[in-house]
Every structure is written in C-alpha cells, then in structure tokens.
Amino acid sequence: MSFARKDKVRILRQESYWFNQIGEIVSIDKSPLMRYPVTVKFDKCDFKAFSGVDGGANTSQFSVKELEAAAS
C-alpha cells in the first residue's frame, strides 16, 4: 500500500504507545536505507517519551508495514 502526506493511518505496532490509534502522516522518507521512513503525528502526547520535558512527544516513526489506512 502506498501512503502520502496528510493520510490518516492506524498504528499496528503493538508495543507502540499509539497502538490502534489514528494519526496523520507528516513526512515520508524515500531513502531505501531508512528502517522507519514514515513520520506520524498524533493528537495526544506520550508524556513518558522525554522525562522532565513539558509536553512529551506527539510524533513517531513507523515502517509502512506497521500502518493501515484509516477512514477519514
């Protein structure tokens, strides 16, 4: 499956904080060497990502196999 910027996707990586959540693709790296080329942005933050930093993280990188298209 091919994805593009602004597509809504569901996360399939079970160990991810955002497992089964829907996010929006913000960038896709075309380099064949990238293990996790797709950057996805979420509405909710993972406050555990950076200890002592206000706000936490609301983006993460995934492989194409760890994503599925979500209904917009």
FENSULWO-V770554 format. One record per residue. N is the residue number from 1. PHI is phi in whole degrees, 0 to 359 (999 if undefined). NEAR is the number of other ideal C-beta (glycine too) atoms within 10 Angstrom. Layout:
# FENSULWO-V770554
N|PHI|NEAR  N|PHI|NEAR
This chain:
# FENSULWO-V770554
1|999|9  2|255|7  3|243|17  4|223|7  5|304|11  6|76|9  7|291|18  8|270|14  9|227|21  10|256|17  11|272|21  12|254|14  13|288|16  14|295|8  15|276|5  16|283|15  17|302|17  18|261|18  19|306|12  20|69|10  21|266|15  22|255|16  23|227|24  24|243|17  25|289|18  26|254|12  27|200|12  28|226|15  29|275|12  30|272|6  31|294|6  32|289|6  33|275|6  34|287|12  35|281|7  36|234|14  37|279|17  38|257|22  39|262|17  40|241|27  41|254|12  42|237|17  43|284|9  44|263|11  45|262|15  46|264|15  47|290|13  48|276|9  49|296|14  50|232|12  51|297|7  52|86|4  53|253|9  54|294|7  55|97|9  56|70|14  57|246|14  58|234|15  59|228|16  60|203|19  61|250|14  62|222|21  63|275|13  64|297|14  65|293|9  66|267|18  67|236|20  68|223|13  69|296|12  70|247|14  71|293|6  72|282|8
